[in-house]
Amino acid sequence: MLILADNALTDLPPRIGRLRRLRTLDLGHNALTSPPEEVGELTGLDGCLHLHDNRLRTVPPWLGRELPALEKLDLRWNGTVVDPGLVGELERRGCVVLR
């Protein structure tokens, strides 16, 4: 588990993608405008991805493809435009999506 919440982060270092055994990542309460692409390399992420209360504009489609074991995606309090197809895909797999 890695908790980086409440740090006013606008991006993450590329090496975050090396944390392949990471199961939960909390990026809530920051200033991210999109999930960093390196998050897609976190193939062990099977718990929660917290992206709530950032400045996300959209959620990229790779999020559903690259994180097949994700159990919970928290997108609340972003004003984000979320592709209903992506949300549907995640929910069909059993991922809880909080919007």
Secondary structure, DSSP 8 states (H G I E B T S, - for coil): -EE--SS--S---GGGGG-TT---EE--SS--SS--GGGGG-TT--SEEE--SS---B--THHHHH-TT--EEE--SS--B--HHHHHHHHHTT-EEE-
